[in-house]
Amino acid sequence: MQGSKDASGPIMRLFEARAKQGCADELARKFATVSVEVVRNKPGNVGYFFGPAVENDNEVFVFVSVWKDLKAVKDRFGADWQSSFLPAGYGDLIDECSVRHFDLGSGWHL
């Protein structure tokens, strides 16, 4: 993450995925179960939310988690914290995905 040494946090981790054709419902179910367990009650996690795009593209989803600071993100996701974390079975449902991190230290209040 560019400028990560200056990130004051909290940090928003934005995971975006495009479901393979016919897999949107199953991906939504996995977000509500498996993805939630990846972050819920983990040290440094202060919340999460997820959902589909509202435009005519209901195969695009986001899963957003908010973390106390960048250290908490790195502690949870390890050395590959800048890569998409795909639990077992997700690869069969997703065409493409990405993850980005945002410093919410200014302009956002939890």
C-alpha positions as a Markdown table, in Angstrom:
| # | Residue | x | y | z |
|---|---|---|---|---|
| 1 | Met | 0.0 | 0.0 | 0.0 |
| 2 | Gln | 1.5 | 3.3 | -1.0 |
| 3 | Gly | 2.1 | 5.4 | 2.0 |
| 4 | Ser | 1.2 | 2.6 | 4.4 |
| 5 | Lys | 3.8 | 3.6 | 6.9 |
| 6 | Asp | 1.9 | 6.8 | 7.4 |
| 7 | Ala | -1.6 | 5.2 | 7.7 |
| 8 | Ser | -3.1 | 6.3 | 11.0 |
| 9 | Gly | -6.2 | 4.1 | 10.7 |
| 10 | Pro | -8.8 | 2.9 | 11.0 |
| 11 | Ile | -8.2 | 0.9 | 7.8 |
| 12 | Met | -10.9 | -0.2 | 5.4 |
| 13 | Arg | -10.2 | -3.4 | 3.5 |
| 14 | Leu | -12.4 | -3.4 | 0.3 |
| 15 | Phe | -12.7 | -6.7 | -1.5 |
| 16 | Glu | -14.5 | -6.6 | -4.8 |
| 17 | Ala | -15.5 | -9.6 | -6.8 |
| 18 | Arg | -17.4 | -10.5 | -10.0 |
| 19 | Ala | -19.3 | -13.8 | -9.7 |
| 20 | Lys | -19.1 | -16.2 | -12.6 |
| 21 | Gln | -22.3 | -16.5 | -14.6 |
| 22 | Gly | -24.9 | -18.3 | -12.5 |
| 23 | Cys | -22.9 | -18.1 | -9.3 |
| 24 | Ala | -24.1 | -14.8 | -7.8 |
| 25 | Asp | -26.5 | -16.3 | -5.3 |
| 26 | Glu | -24.0 | -18.8 | -4.0 |
| 27 | Leu | -21.3 | -16.1 | -3.7 |
| 28 | Ala | -23.8 | -13.9 | -1.7 |
| 29 | Arg | -24.4 | -16.9 | 0.6 |
| 30 | Lys | -20.7 | -17.4 | 1.1 |
| 31 | Phe | -20.2 | -13.7 | 1.9 |
| 32 | Ala | -22.9 | -14.0 | 4.6 |
| 33 | Thr | -21.4 | -17.1 | 6.2 |
| 34 | Val | -17.8 | -17.9 | 5.3 |
| 35 | Ser | -16.5 | -14.4 | 4.7 |
| 36 | Val | -18.1 | -13.1 | 7.9 |
| 37 | Glu | -16.2 | -15.8 | 9.9 |
| 38 | Val | -12.9 | -14.6 | 8.3 |
| 39 | Val | -13.3 | -11.2 | 10.1 |
| 40 | Arg | -15.9 | -11.4 | 12.9 |
| 41 | Asn | -14.5 | -11.3 | 16.4 |
| 42 | Lys | -10.9 | -11.2 | 15.0 |
| 43 | Pro | -8.5 | -8.9 | 16.9 |
| 44 | Gly | -8.6 | -5.4 | 15.6 |
| 45 | Asn | -11.7 | -5.9 | 13.5 |
| 46 | Val | -14.3 | -3.2 | 14.2 |
| 47 | Gly | -16.9 | -4.1 | 11.7 |
| 48 | Tyr | -17.8 | -5.3 | 8.2 |
| 49 | Phe | -20.5 | -5.1 | 5.6 |
| 50 | Phe | -21.2 | -6.6 | 2.2 |
| 51 | Gly | -23.6 | -6.5 | -0.7 |
| 52 | Pro | -24.2 | -6.5 | -4.5 |
| 53 | Ala | -23.9 | -3.6 | -6.9 |
| 54 | Val | -27.2 | -1.7 | -7.3 |
| 55 | Glu | -26.7 | -0.9 | -11.0 |
| 56 | Asn | -27.5 | -3.4 | -13.7 |
| 57 | Asp | -24.6 | -5.5 | -12.6 |
| 58 | Asn | -25.8 | -7.7 | -9.8 |
| 59 | Glu | -22.9 | -10.1 | -10.3 |
| 60 | Val | -20.5 | -7.6 | -8.7 |
| 61 | Phe | -20.1 | -7.7 | -4.9 |
| 62 | Val | -18.1 | -6.0 | -2.2 |
| 63 | Phe | -17.1 | -7.2 | 1.2 |
| 64 | Val | -15.8 | -4.4 | 3.3 |
| 65 | Ser | -14.1 | -4.9 | 6.7 |
| 66 | Val | -12.9 | -2.1 | 8.9 |
| 67 | Trp | -9.8 | -2.6 | 11.1 |
| 68 | Lys | -8.4 | -0.7 | 14.0 |
| 69 | Asp | -5.1 | 0.0 | 12.2 |
| 70 | Leu | -2.8 | -1.4 | 9.5 |
| 71 | Lys | -1.1 | -3.7 | 12.0 |
| 72 | Ala | -4.5 | -5.5 | 12.6 |
| 73 | Val | -4.9 | -6.1 | 8.9 |
| 74 | Lys | -1.4 | -7.5 | 8.6 |
| 75 | Asp | -1.9 | -9.6 | 11.7 |
| 76 | Arg | -5.1 | -11.1 | 10.3 |
| 77 | Phe | -4.0 | -11.6 | 6.7 |
| 78 | Gly | -0.3 | -12.1 | 7.0 |
| 79 | Ala | 2.5 | -11.4 | 4.6 |
| 80 | Asp | 0.0 | -11.5 | 1.7 |
| 81 | Trp | -2.3 | -8.8 | 3.2 |
| 82 | Gln | -2.3 | -6.9 | -0.1 |
| 83 | Ser | -3.7 | -9.9 | -2.0 |
| 84 | Ser | -7.3 | -11.1 | -2.1 |
| 85 | Phe | -7.9 | -13.8 | 0.5 |
| 86 | Leu | -10.1 | -16.5 | -1.0 |
| 87 | Pro | -11.4 | -19.2 | 1.3 |
| 88 | Ala | -11.9 | -22.7 | -0.1 |
| 89 | Gly | -14.5 | -22.9 | -2.8 |
| 90 | Tyr | -14.5 | -19.2 | -3.7 |
| 91 | Gly | -12.3 | -19.7 | -6.8 |
| 92 | Asp | -15.1 | -21.7 | -8.4 |
| 93 | Leu | -17.5 | -18.8 | -8.0 |
| 94 | Ile | -15.4 | -15.8 | -8.9 |
| 95 | Asp | -14.3 | -14.6 | -12.3 |
| 96 | Glu | -12.1 | -11.7 | -11.0 |
| 97 | Cys | -11.5 | -10.0 | -7.7 |
| 98 | Ser | -9.3 | -7.4 | -6.1 |
| 99 | Val | -8.6 | -6.0 | -2.7 |
| 100 | Arg | -7.7 | -2.4 | -1.8 |
| 101 | His | -7.0 | -0.7 | 1.6 |
| 102 | Phe | -8.0 | 2.8 | 2.6 |
| 103 | Asp | -6.8 | 4.9 | 5.5 |
| 104 | Leu | -9.9 | 6.3 | 7.2 |
| 105 | Gly | -7.9 | 8.3 | 9.7 |
| 106 | Ser | -9.4 | 11.5 | 8.4 |
| 107 | Gly | -12.9 | 12.1 | 7.2 |
| 108 | Trp | -14.5 | 8.9 | 8.6 |
| 109 | His | -15.7 | 8.4 | 12.2 |
| 110 | Leu | -16.6 | 5.1 | 13.8 |
